[in-house]
């Protein structure tokens, strides 16, 4: 071979060892890299601990942490021991390799390569499976805590007579243990078989016995354990039938036993349990018999029995016993399902009564008088008027209101409670004049003030706008003095750093100022270690070295009410809509929270994300828990989050809920007693929308309590689609102060309508008392309509086809405006149903909705008028009546809700109306609100005509009156050359509205 160099005769290259300095540097860099990686892993843990400590819920963090660690260690070690022990045992039972076959010779190279590292391989394998098993087990911390802290329900299932707690708390844990046992056994079996094969205990191609006696005994014991676990699984499956979902035409998401389950599957599971137990004994017997013959035969019989007894026999029973007379066979089981479902969803106390839907009196005057007190008709739709709040009260581009406002109750100046539409002016980081790190996180840190408007009236400047009871920046009005800074809100998703050298933008009565946060919320950044941890956790290195952070600096994060409640109570399901209330001088976010389980026997399941969706959840409000399936739910906790300091309080609400009692045992001290709720807060608590939506969805079928009728589905309902919304989805429930038949006074209620399945007419009306301060809170009443009555969709269709509406829409097109329908309210009235719908216009120079019309329908009549009073008068065919309650100041001049005056009184009223119409026209002209201007001119003309008819002969009195003339120079087609600035106009309009 030619000499290629590098060999004995070639040149030598001397490779010296790195110098000591280089080795020290490399070691130092390695140690620093390891420490950096460890710190990155530790930073998340440390910041979580600091946050929980800052909100005074550190016990939640430690309980959850230690439970996870305990489960990780116990089940990780058990899995590692199971695998390691079986590998070690298989290696110890290896046969001597005296006669090497070809198969063993090919395996010898693997044995030789593993031999020097056997211990390390064993440790690596066991550690890997232990880590995986431990991590999986730690995710079961909720299951474990519910198992060890479970409280009895006091209700037994109808089949096995076991307390519901067994299915809700115990059975899930038993199933986890069974699953873990199966995993450990299967992995042990695989590991032992591979080890036996590697060391000659099992042979595939070699002549002679396929397995040594030791390998046979070892593997048969593992198979015996597997079959024993299968026997346990068969036994638990018996109880699992009570919470098993199945397809059944009587109801969607049917849960519980049916006839075939009780008479075929249940005995089959019992028989299979005994067969599996016998088969397991046969496997264990191979330790002495050293043969696979009997266990294999037994296992084959078990598989065959599972097919015949567990599969074929139930199919025969279903085909030949059930299907020919399914209704009679299933009736007892349908009854059990109805009873359990109504109890699990707390709808068993719903009061059902027949309601004709037709007026019990033909006296129009009596009907009109009854309409005055039947409800406080909310003409301000919180789902529509948010843009009006935005335009009139935003004041700065970096503030915003939610797309859907909230409805609450506040006392007015007269001391009477009134329905109020409320929203908070929260920070909108996207609207900052200049985006940078300091502005985003230091200067603009909080929203400012609550804005509220009466739900039953409108403002006059501009006409049809919200009638604000709290407005301005800072806000002033009926709420009095309160802390207006909003550091925690639904739209506040970014972190802020407050209280340090960098000042924050703020407001006072005479304008802008700076402030520094004085609350004790957030985590201190005064020490370097915390700053470094947050710099790593938030991937923001400036937190580490920025000069804007110093003594007193605190970092605020997890700032939405939902995030905070979910974090301190991870065992709760949170309602999709938190709402604000001004309580004792503070803005409090009120959050409804639910306890749920998926293990209530016989109760049909529902998917929360589906049943809480409606026409508003597409882009305005969140749904609950997405695709979380449950079959038991209670509004067990009312939570509050302070908008200034973020303090979270959890209050017990349902004092009988066993699930809440279980979690209170697991996390003692986290939930305060119901008696600790202050009365000022109680006045603002209400029945939650999402729970109501779940209940109404169940009541579409489960209002029927007769099994035969339930099976036929002849009286099934559906929640109608929202006829006023372009987005698809069910009509949302509405909060409304109203009277149900037989009640003497209005109650704050949550209402909804039903239509018969597949038909548009009204099938039922439901209302629940939503006033938490009332003794009747939670009382649910259903009015089953016994005659043919128009449903919401039909009313809306008739309204769309109304000639007055067509004319109104046609006139709007000339002003480049659009019509927007508000909530279609349904109110029971004297045996019939009164529909009220506010109608808004939006567009042109005013890009926010203003109330322009009110539609009303009663019986076969539908009207479209300028005001609520006019609509009620028209729908009942009366010329005048007492004012509606409460009075509506938005009614235009010439309103006929009061008896018409005569003689000189009529003349004076006509002159006053003309003067007001003239002033309204001037205001509309200044604001370039052409629809309002045209409406004012029409009102002025009508008032002038009335004045002309009412004045004495010769017109002397009219000449003295000095009635204003129509302004010929004010042509609406002649718009000013320059448009006012939208922002300034909005601010001016908001101030005037105040």
DODORO-518045 format. One record per residue (C-alpha): residue in three letters; y, x negated, z negated. Coordinates in pm, whole numbers, plus 32768, in hexadecimal, padded with zeros to 4 digits. Layout:
<pts>
ALAYXZ ...
</pts>
This chain:
<pts>
UNK800080008000 UNK81597F74804D UNK82317F167F2A UNK833E80257EFC UNK83E87F837DD6 UNK83F47FF87C75 UNK82967F737C39 UNK82297E307B9B UNK82CE7D677CAE UNK83FC7E477CDC UNK854A7E3A7C29 UNK854F7EC67AC8 UNK86527FBE7A5A UNK869D7FA278EC UNK86E080F5784B UNK877480B876F6 UNK877D81B675DD UNK88C8826875A0 UNK89A781B774AC UNK89B982317347 UNK8B1582B97380 UNK8AA1838674AC UNK8973840A73EB UNK8A54846E72CA UNK8B43851D73B9 UNK8A2885D97462 UNK899586427316 UNK8AEA86B4729E UNK8B22877F73DA UNK89CA881973B6 UNK8A09887A724D UNK8B5E890D72AA UNK8AC089D373C6 UNK89BB8A6372DB UNK8AC68AB771D8 UNK8B9E8B5B72E2 UNK8A7B8C2F7358 UNK8A2C8C8E71F1 UNK8B978CEB71B1 UNK8BA38DC472E8 UNK8A6D8E7C726D UNK8AF98E95710E UNK8C568F0B7179 UNK8BE5906771D7 UNK8B2D9094708F UNK8C5590136FC6 UNK8D5B90EB7071 UNK8C7F921F7041 UNK8C6591D26ECF UNK8DDE91A36EB4 UNK8E1E92EE6F65 UNK8D3293B66E86 UNK8DCB93166D56 UNK8F2993726DD2 UNK8ECD94E46DEA UNK8E1994E06C96 UNK8CC5952F6D2D UNK8C1F93DF6CF9 UNK8AF1948E6C5E UNK8AA495276DB3 UNK8AA493CE6E4E UNK89CA93316D3F UNK88D394536D2C UNK88A794566EA3 UNK889392DB6EB5 UNK879192B06D9F UNK86C093CD6E28 UNK86BA932A6F7F UNK866B91D56EEB UNK855692666E14 UNK84B2931B6F38 UNK84DA91E97014 UNK843191046F19 UNK831A91F06EB0 UNK82AD92627006 UNK82F8911770AD UNK821890666FAF UNK810A91706FCA UNK8100914D7143 UNK81088FD17132 UNK7FF18FD0702C UNK7F1E90C470F6 UNK7F388FF67234 UNK7F228EA47186 UNK7DF98F0A70AF UNK7D328F8871D9 UNK7D7F8E5372AA UNK7D1B8D727186 UNK7BE08E3E7149 UNK7B7E8E3872B8 UNK7BAF8CBE72BC UNK7AE58C92717E UNK79C58D65720C UNK79B48C98734D UNK78568C2973B2 UNK77F08ABB73D6 UNK78238A42753A UNK76D889887562 UNK76748A0F76B4 UNK77A58A0B7793 UNK77978B0778AC UNK78748AF479DE UNK794E8C05794A UNK79778B447807 UNK79B78A0078C1 UNK7ADC8AA67977 UNK7B618B24782A UNK7B3B89D47784 UNK7C7A894B781F UNK7D3F8A667778 UNK7C948A28762B UNK7CE588B87644 UNK7E5388F87697 UNK7E7889EE7577 UNK7DB389227479 UNK7ECE883A7401 UNK7FBD896273DB UNK7ED78A717356 UNK7F9F8AA9721A UNK80E88AAE72D3 UNK80648BA073D9 UNK7FE08C8372C7 UNK812E8C7B7212 UNK81F18CB67354 UNK811E8DE173BD UNK81218E827267 UNK82968E42723C UNK82E58EDC738F UNK821F901B7357 UNK82A3902B71F2 UNK840C90177266 UNK83D69124736C UNK8321920A727A UNK842291CE7167 UNK85459217724E UNK849D935872BF UNK845493C27159 UNK85B8937F70E5 UNK862D948A71D9 UNK856A95877109 UNK865095686FDE UNK86BA96D46FF5 UNK854E97466FFE UNK84FC96766ECC UNK862896E76E01 UNK85E198536E4E UNK847398226DED UNK84B697816C9C UNK85DD98656C44 UNK856099AB6CD8 UNK85C09AED6C24 UNK84EF9C2E6C4A UNK857B9D3F6D29 UNK84E19E506C56 UNK845B9EED6D96 UNK82F29ED26E0D UNK82739EDD6F70 UNK81A5A0156FC3 UNK80719F5A7044 UNK801D9E466F4D UNK80F19EC06E27 UNK81949D6B6DFF UNK83009D3B6D9D UNK83E59CFB6EC5 UNK84399BAB6E26 UNK82DC9B306E8A UNK83349B5F6FFB UNK849F9AEF6FDF UNK847599BF6EFB UNK8306995E6ED2 UNK825F99987021 UNK835098B470E6 UNK830297966FF5 UNK818C97D0700D UNK81A597CB7186 UNK82629683717A UNK815795EB709A UNK804A96697185 UNK80FC95D872B2 UNK8127948C71FF UNK7FB6948E71A4 UNK7F5194CD730C UNK803393B37386 UNK7FAF92BE7283 UNK7E46931972CE UNK7E6893027448 UNK7F2391B77438 UNK7E25912F7340 UNK7D0A91A07422 UNK7DA690F3754F UNK7DF38FB5748C UNK7C948FA973F3 UNK7BEB8FE97542 UNK7CB48ED475EC UNK7C648DE174D3 UNK7AF18E3A74DB UNK7AF08E0B7653 UNK7BA88CBF7642 UNK7AB28C347543 UNK79728CC375D6 UNK79408DF674FC UNK795F8ED67630 UNK78CB8E857783 UNK79108F2C78CE UNK784E8E6979D5 UNK775C8D9B7906 UNK75F18E0978F3 UNK75688E9777B0 UNK761A8F6376A6 UNK777E8FC076F4 UNK77F38FA0758B UNK77818EE97458 UNK771F8FAF7326 UNK78598F3B7273 UNK793B8FA67392 UNK788590F273AC UNK78B69137723B UNK7A2390CF7240 UNK7A86919C7371 UNK79BB92C97303 UNK7A7792D271B9 UNK7BC292D07275 UNK7B4693E4735B UNK7AD394A37228 UNK7C3194867195 UNK7CC3950072DF UNK7BDB962F72E7 UNK7C2896737175 UNK7D99967A71CA UNK7D47976772E7 UNK7C9E984B71EA UNK7DD998437115 UNK7EA59890724E UNK7DCD99C27292 UNK7E069A39712E UNK7F809A097142 UNK7F829AB37296 UNK7F149BEF71E6 UNK805F9BF77129 UNK81199B7C7259 UNK80C49CC37307 UNK81C69D6D7225 UNK82DD9C9672B6 UNK82529C6D7415 UNK832A9CD7753B UNK82889D8B765D UNK82DF9E4F7794 UNK82DC9FC2774E UNK8386A0CC781E UNK83F0A18876E5 UNK84EEA078768B UNK856D9F2676F8 UNK85119DFB761F UNK840A9EC77566 UNK83919E1E7429 UNK82659E71734F UNK81049EF47374 UNK80A69FFC7470 UNK7F60A0BD7485 UNK7EAB9FA97542 UNK7F269EA67447 UNK7EAF9F657317 UNK7D639FD473AF UNK7D049EB07490 UNK7DCD9D727459 UNK7DCC9D8672DD UNK7C4E9DA572B8 UNK7C249CA573D1 UNK7CFA9BA77316 UNK7C2F9BE271DB UNK7AE39BB17295 UNK7B679A787342 UNK7BD299EF71F1 UNK7A6C99FD7170 UNK79DB997272B4 UNK7AD0984E72A9 UNK7A7C980D713C UNK790697FF718D UNK7949972072B9 UNK7A10963271DC UNK78EA961870E9 UNK780895BD720D UNK78F294A3726F UNK78F89420710A UNK777A94347102 UNK77639323720D UNK77A6922A70F5 UNK763D92647092 UNK759792E271D2 UNK763891DE72B6 UNK762392C773E2 UNK7727938674AA UNK763B949B7512 UNK768A95A7740D UNK7801956C73F5 UNK782395727571 UNK776096B77580 UNK783797457467 UNK797896D97511 UNK790597777657 UNK78BA98BB75A1 UNK7A1198B37500 UNK7ABB988B7653 UNK79E5999F76E9 UNK7A329A8275BF UNK7BA49A3E75E6 UNK7B8F9AB07751 UNK7AB79BE17713 UNK7B2A9C5375BC UNK7C8F9BD775C8 UNK7CD99C297733 UNK7BE69D1177DF UNK7BA79E0576C2 UNK7D199E527681 UNK7D4B9E8677F7 UNK7C309F8377FA UNK7CBFA03976CD UNK7E16A047776F UNK7D8CA0C178BB UNK7C94A1C87849 UNK7D11A23776F4 UNK7E88A20B76F1 UNK7F04A24C7852 UNK7E63A3A7787B UNK7F1EA4227746 UNK801EA31376FC UNK8127A3EA7659 UNK8039A4757551 UNK7F8FA3277513 UNK80D4A26874ED UNK8194A36E7425 UNK8144A2E172C7 UNK81A3A1817337 UNK82E1A1F973E1 UNK8343A29E729A UNK830EA15671DF UNK83E2A0A072E0 UNK84F9A1A272C8 UNK8502A195714C UNK84FBA017713E UNK86009FE9724F UNK86F4A0DF71B4 UNK86CCA0347063 UNK86E69ED070EB UNK882D9F1571A2 UNK88BC9FEE708A UNK88D8A1247162 UNK87E5A1FA709C UNK8905A2A46FE4 UNK89C2A3047121 UNK8A1DA4747108 UNK89C8A5347245 UNK8A5EA6897287 UNK8A7CA76B73B4 UNK8BD5A7977449 UNK8C20A890755B UNK8D28A7C5760E UNK8DE0A9087662 UNK8F18A97F75AD UNK8ECDAA79749B UNK9021AB1D74C1 UNK90EFAB8C75EB UNK9236AB79752E UNK92F8AA6275DD UNK93FBAA5374C9 UNK92EBAA1F73C5 UNK9249A910749A UNK9397A86174C7 UNK93D6A8697350 UNK9277A7E6730A UNK92ADA6CA7401 UNK93D1A64E732E UNK92EEA5ED720D UNK91A1A5B272BE UNK91EBA44072F4 UNK92F6A33472FD UNK92E4A30B7475 UNK92FBA19974BC UNK93C8A17375F9 UNK93E39FFA75CD UNK92989F777652 UNK924D9E2275B3 UNK91819DC876E6 UNK92A99DFF77CF UNK93EF9DAC771F UNK93B39C3C76D3 UNK94859BD27803 UNK95A69C9F7774 UNK95859BE1762D UNK95799AA076F8 UNK96B39AEC77C2 UNK97839B8376AB UNK97159AB07581 UNK968399697604 UNK97D998C075EE UNK974E976C7652 UNK9657970A775F UNK958596517662 UNK9532979475A9 UNK9438989F760C UNK939899E575A1 UNK92299A4275CD UNK91D09B1276FF UNK91509C24761B UNK92269C7774EE UNK919F9D1073AE UNK91CA9E627307 UNK920B9E707191 UNK92BD9F507097 UNK94099F086FEE UNK94F89FDC6F25 UNK963DA02D6FD3 UNK9797A04F6F40 UNK973DA1B06ED2 UNK9615A1296E0A UNK9517A1D66EEA UNK93F8A1156F86 UNK9408A0F470FE UNK932DA060720D UNK93C59F147274 UNK93869E2A7398 UNK939F9CC27320 UNK93829B6673B4 UNK93D69A067343 UNK94BE991E7401 UNK93CC97FB7420 UNK93FF96A374B0 UNK93B896777624 UNK938B9504765C UNK9389953877D6 UNK94F195B377CC UNK958C947A7732 UNK96BD93F777EC UNK9623929C77EC UNK94B7924977AB UNK9466910A76F1 UNK939690A975C3 UNK94B690C474CA UNK952992187549 UNK93C992A37561 UNK9356923B7407 UNK948791ED732F UNK95BF92AA739E UNK953893F97411 UNK943E94507303 UNK945895C072B4 UNK94B2971B7327 UNK95B997EF727F UNK95C199547205 UNK950F9A9E7228 UNK95919B9E7320 UNK95429D0C72E7 UNK95949E57738D UNK95519FC1733B UNK941EA04073EB UNK949AA1A47412 UNK95FCA1757496 UNK96B7A0A47593 UNK97FC9FE3758E UNK9936A039764B UNK99AA9EE576C0 UNK991A9EE177BD UNK9893A04377B4 UNK9719A0457798 UNK97029EEF76F5 UNK96549EBC75A5 UNK970F9F467479 UNK97159E0673B0 UNK97079E187237 UNK96F69C9C7217 UNK97999BBF731C UNK98739A927360 UNK9852991D731F UNK983498FC71F9 UNK97AF9A5E71EC UNK98589B657116 UNK980E9CCF70D0 UNK97309DA86FF8 UNK96499C8E6F85 UNK97579BF66EAC UNK97489A876E4E UNK960499CE6E93 UNK958698776EFF UNK95AF98837079 UNK9521973370E2 UNK93D197577192 UNK930996167180 UNK91BC96CA71AA UNK918797CD72B9 UNK90A5984F73CC UNK915A978074D6 UNK918596467403 UNK906B956B7482 UNK9104940E7483 UNK9124932D7353 UNK927692E572B5 UNK92E891CE71CC UNK93EB924570D3 UNK949A91E16F92 UNK94E290796FF3 UNK96108FBD707E UNK961A908C71BF UNK96D491D47190 UNK966993227227 UNK9736942072EB UNK978C9552721B UNK988496727205 UNK996F97177115 UNK9A6A98327134 UNK9B74976071E0 UNK9A8A96B672DA UNK99A2958E7301 UNK9963948F71F0 UNK98579396718D UNK975F93B47076 UNK963B93046FD6 UNK94FB93B66F75 UNK94E993F96E00 UNK938F94976DEA UNK925B93F06D5B UNK918294386E8A UNK90E293346F6B UNK905D91D86F26 UNK913590B86EB2 UNK91688F986FA6 UNK92148EBA6EA8 UNK90F78DBE6E98 UNK90828CE66FB8 UNK8F138D456F9C UNK8F5A8EB76FD6 UNK903F8E6770F9 UNK8F328D917198 UNK8E2D8EA07167 UNK8F078FA67210 UNK8F6B8EB77324 UNK8DF98E957374 UNK8D9F90057343 UNK8EC090847419 UNK8EAC8F637512 UNK901E8F2374D9 UNK906A8DB77480 UNK91DC8E037443 UNK917C8EAC72FC UNK91218D507280 UNK92668C9E72C7 UNK93778DA0730D UNK94B78D767243 UNK94DC8EF1723D UNK93C58EF87137 UNK940F8E846FD7 UNK94178EEE6E6F UNK93E290636E50 UNK935490906FAD UNK924191916FC5 UNK916D91F470EE UNK912F93667130 UNK900993CF7209 UNK8F0394E27225 UNK903295C47229 UNK8FB9970F72B7 UNK8F4E981271B5 UNK8DF998367257 UNK8DB896BE724C UNK8E1696A670DF UNK8D4297CB706A UNK8C18975D713C UNK8C3095FF70A8 UNK8C3D96686F3A UNK8B38977B6F68 UNK8A4C970A707F UNK895C98217022 UNK8A4E9931708C UNK8A8499CD71E3 UNK8BF999EC7228 UNK8CA79B1672C5 UNK8D4C9AD07413 UNK8EA79B4073A3 UNK8F5E9AB27277 UNK90A09B6F722D UNK91DA9B0F7168 UNK927A9BC17043 UNK93AB9B746F70 UNK932A9B7D6E09 UNK93EE9B176CD3 UNK94E79A456D94 UNK93DF998F6E64 UNK934799C36FB9 UNK91D099E76F8C UNK90D199ED70A2 UNK8FC59AEE704F UNK8E6D9AA070D8 UNK8D459B8D70CC UNK8BF89ADD70A1 UNK8A959B5C70BC UNK89439B0C702A UNK88279B43711F UNK86B49B187141 UNK85BC9B3F725C UNK849D9B9B7177 UNK84CD9D05710E UNK837F9DB57155 UNK83869ECF7252 UNK84FF9EB1728F UNK85509E877400 UNK860D9D4F7462 UNK875F9D297503 UNK880E9C0175A1 UNK895F9BDB74F7 UNK8A0C9B3C761E UNK89AF9C6476FB UNK89F09D82760B UNK8B439CFD759C UNK8BBF9CCE7701 UNK8CB49DC97793 UNK8DC99DD57895 UNK8EA19CEA77C4 UNK8DA89BD37781 UNK8DB39B4778E1 UNK8EFA9A9278A8 UNK8FA89B15776F UNK8EC79B01763E UNK8D859A5875DA UNK8C329AF475A5 UNK8B4F9ABB747E UNK8A4099B0747D UNK8A0899BA75F5 UNK889099F1762C UNK882799FD74C1 UNK87189B077494 UNK870F9BC5734A UNK867A9D0572C2 UNK873C9D1B717B UNK88B19CF07142 UNK89A69D297027 UNK8B1B9CE77007 UNK8AD29C336EC1 UNK8BFF9B4B6EA6 UNK8D759B6F6ED8 UNK8E179A1B6F02 UNK8F8399B06F04 UNK902898786F90 UNK918B98276F25 UNK926097E6705A UNK933096DE6FA4 UNK923C960F6ED7 UNK90F396786F7A UNK905396DA6E2F UNK8F0F979A6E66 UNK8E9598A96D7B UNK8D5099676D9D UNK8D349AB86CF1 UNK8BF59B7B6CBD UNK8C149CCB6D6C UNK8AB99D656D80 UNK8A409D4A6C19 UNK88E19DC96C6D UNK888E9CE46D8F UNK87569C136D36 UNK87A49B146E46 UNK88F79ACC6DAB UNK88589AB56C53 UNK876299B86CDE UNK887598DE6D70 UNK894398F86C32 UNK8816986A6B76 UNK87FE974F6C73 UNK897597056C69 UNK89E9976E6B0E UNK8B5D97896AD4 UNK8BC197A66C41 UNK8BEB99216C51 UNK8CCF99CF6B5A UNK8C7D9B256ACB UNK8D069C5B6B72 UNK8DCC9CAB6A38 UNK8EA09B746A7B UNK8F389C0A6BB6 UNK90A79C566B69 UNK91209DB56BB8 UNK922E9D2C6C9E UNK911C9C926D73 UNK903B9DC36D56 UNK914E9E936DFA UNK91219DCA6F3A UNK8FA79DB26F4A UNK8F089E8C7052 UNK8DBA9EE870EB UNK8D5D9DD171E2 UNK8D579E197355 UNK8C269D4A73AC UNK8B499DEF72A8 UNK8BC39F407324 UNK8B6C9EE2748A UNK8A0D9E797425 UNK89DE9FBD7367 UNK8A63A09B747E UNK897B9FF07577 UNK8850A03B7496 UNK88C7A19F7463 UNK88B5A1E775D7 UNK873EA2107597 UNK870FA2137421 UNK87EAA34073DB UNK86A9A3FA7430 UNK85BDA4117308 UNK84AAA4E773A1 UNK8395A40A743B UNK8347A4F97559 UNK84B4A51575BF UNK84E2A39F7595 UNK83B7A35A7675 UNK8431A4427786 UNK858FA3AC7783 UNK8620A50377D3 UNK8743A4D276E2 UNK878FA3657726 UNK88FDA2FE7736 UNK89BAA1D877C0 UNK8B04A130776F UNK8BE4A181789B UNK8C92A0797968 UNK8E01A0457918 UNK8EB6A11E7A18 UNK9008A07779D7 UNK8F9B9F117A15 UNK8F5D9E687B60 UNK8E619D7D7ABE UNK8CFF9E097AA4 UNK8C7C9E55794B UNK8C579F5B783E UNK8D85A00977AD UNK8DF19F4D7673 UNK8E03A0097529 UNK8F60A06774B6 UNK9003A05C7360 UNK90C0A19D7323 UNK913EA26471F9 UNK90AFA3BE7233 UNK9009A4EF7199 UNK8EA2A55071DA UNK8E46A6C471CB UNK8E4EA73E7066 UNK8F30A6256FE8 UNK907FA6756F48 UNK9131A52F6F96 UNK9125A410708A UNK904AA2E17047 UNK905DA18E70EC UNK8F2AA19D71CE UNK8E6DA0E372DA UNK8E09A1CD73F4 UNK8D37A1D5752E UNK8CACA2CD762A UNK8B53A2FE76C4 UNK8AE6A39F7808 UNK8988A4207857 UNK88BEA3137906 UNK8902A3257A79 UNK8A0FA4317A5A UNK8B8EA41B7A3D UNK8BD5A53B794E UNK8C14A50677DB UNK8AD5A4FD770E UNK8B52A4A275B4 UNK8C74A41374F2 UNK8C4AA32373CE UNK8D3CA2AC72C3 UNK8D09A1D47192 UNK8DFBA1C2706F UNK8E8BA064709A UNK8F70A05D6F6A UNK8ED29F6C6E72 UNK8FA99FF56D58 UNK8F1CA1536D8B UNK8DF0A1DD6CCF UNK8D76A2636E1C UNK8D72A1076EBC UNK8C4EA0E26FAA UNK8C0AA2576FC3 UNK8B92A28B7126 UNK8BB1A3E071CB UNK8B25A446731C UNK8B99A57D73D3 UNK8A8AA5E674C8 UNK8B34A6AC75DF UNK8A78A7EF7628 UNK8B3BA860775A UNK8BACA7BE789C UNK8CE5A6F27853 UNK8D90A5F3792E UNK8D3AA48C78DA UNK8E33A36878D9 UNK8DE2A3067A3F UNK8E16A4687ABC UNK8F61A4877A07 UNK8FD5A33F7A9E UNK8F67A3AD7BFA UNK9028A4F37BD8 UNK9157A4367B60 UNK9147A3477C87 UNK9140A4747D6F UNK925AA52C7CC2 UNK9382A5767DA7 UNK9481A5057CA6 UNK93C7A3BB7C80 UNK93BBA38E7DF9 UNK9532A3C57E10 UNK956FA2D77CEF UNK9499A1C67D8C UNK9540A1F87EDE UNK9698A1CE7E43 UNK9624A0967D8F UNK95C49FEE7ED3 UNK972E9FF17F3C UNK978A9F277E08 UNK96679E337E33 UNK95C89EA77CEC UNK94649F037C90 UNK93D5A00D7BAE UNK93019F9E7A87 UNK9234A09079B6 UNK9219A069783F UNK9104A0D07753 UNK9077A22A779A UNK906EA2BD763C UNK8F82A3DB75EA UNK8FD4A4C074C6 UNK8F0DA5F27451 UNK8FFAA71A7439 UNK8FABA88273D8 UNK8E50A87F7472 UNK8EB8A7C375AC UNK8F1AA65F7609 UNK9079A5E57648 UNK909EA4B27726 UNK91DBA3E1770C UNK9225A2BB77EF UNK9362A1E877F9 UNK93C8A1727951 UNK9490A0347988 UNK954A9F9C7AAA UNK95519E2C7AEE UNK95F59D597BFC UNK973C9D3C7CB2 UNK98419C8B7BE1 UNK977D9CD77AA2 UNK96299C2A7AA7 UNK95A19CCF7970 UNK95289E307927 UNK961A9F3E78B3 UNK95A7A098784C UNK9628A18F7951 UNK9542A2BB7945 UNK9441A3637866 UNK931AA42478F1 UNK9269A531782B UNK9139A60B786D UNK90ACA73177AD UNK8FA5A815783B UNK8FD7A83279B1 UNK9148A7D579AB UNK91D5A67979E5 UNK9347A61E79DA UNK9419A4EB7A21 UNK9565A4E67967 UNK967EA3FF78FA UNK9625A3F47789 UNK9517A4487690 UNK95D5A57C761B UNK9604A5FA777F UNK9495A5BC77CC UNK9420A680769C UNK9510A79B76EA UNK949FA7A97852 UNK932AA7967814 UNK933DA8BA7720 UNK9437A97C77F3 UNK954DA99976F1 UNK96C1A961772A UNK9707A8BD75DC UNK9669A873748E UNK9693A7A2735A UNK96A1A62E738D UNK955AA57573A6 UNK94FAA4B17274 UNK9578A3A7726C UNK96B0A3EB7341 UNK96CFA335748A UNK982BA2A774C2 UNK97CEA2397623 UNK97E3A39C76A8 UNK98EFA3B377B6 UNK9A2EA48477A3 UNK99F3A5F377C4 UNK98ABA5E77700 UNK9827A74176B4 UNK975DA6FB757D UNK986AA7B474B5 UNK98D1A91D74ED UNK99EEA92E75EC UNK9B48A9697563 UNK9C2DAA7C75E5 UNK9DA5AAAB7616 UNK9E88A99375A5 UNK9D60A8DA7507 UNK9CB9A8C8765A UNK9DF8A83F76F4 UNK9E1CA73675E7 UNK9CB2A6CB7610 UNK9CD5A6B9778A UNK9E0DA5E07768 UNK9D5DA4FA766F UNK9C2FA4DD7753 UNK9D10A48D7879 UNK9DC2A37F77B3 UNK9C78A2E0774D UNK9BF3A2F178B2 UNK9D30A248792D UNK9D08A12F782E UNK9B98A1077886 UNK9BF6A0EC79F3 UNK9CF79FDE79AC UNK9BF99F1B78DF UNK9AF09F3B79ED UNK9BEB9EC87AF4 UNK9C3E9D8F7A2D UNK9ACD9D417A07 UNK9A839D987B73 UNK99799E8D7AFF UNK998C9F757C2F UNK987CA06F7BC9 UNK992DA09B7A7B UNK9A7DA0B97B2C UNK99FBA1CA7C12 UNK9962A2807AEA UNK9AB0A26E7A2D UNK9B6EA2F67B5B UNK9A7CA41A7B77 UNK9AA7A4617A03 UNK9C21A44B7A28 UNK9C20A5447B4B UNK9B41A6347A87 UNK9C25A61E7953 UNK9D59A65F7A26 UNK9CB8A7917ABD UNK9C65A8177964 UNK9DCAA7D478F2 UNK9E53A8917A1D UNK9D79A9C079D0 UNK9DCBA9BB785C UNK9F49A99A786B UNKA024AAD47844 UNKA0C8AB817970 UNKA1E3AAB079F6 UNKA144A9717977 UNKA252A92F7875 UNKA15EA8A3777C UNKA0B6A7D37882 UNKA204A74778F5 UNKA251A6D97795 UNKA101A6387767 UNKA147A5137846 UNK9FE4A50978CF UNK9FA4A3B97977 UNK9F95A3BB7AEE UNK9E7CA3277BB6 UNK9ECCA1BF7C13 UNK9EE0A1C87D8E UNK9F0BA0557D9D UNK9DC4A00C7CF2 UNK9CDCA0157E1C UNK9B7E9FA17DBA UNK9B4E9F117F13 UNK9C799E2C7ED6 UNK9BDF9D217DF8 UNK9CB59C0E7D64 UNK9CB59AC57E1F UNK9C1E9A087D00 UNK9AF89A6C7C29 UNK9B0C9A257AB5 UNK9A2A99177A2D UNK98DD99B479CB UNK98BE98F47889 UNK9A2399417819 UNK99FC9AAA787C UNK98BD9AC577B9 UNK99629A367687 UNK9A8F9B1B76A9 UNK99B09C4976DB UNK98E39BEA75AD UNK9A179BC874D0 UNK9A9E9D167542 UNK994D9DB8750D UNK99519D3B73AB 
</pts>
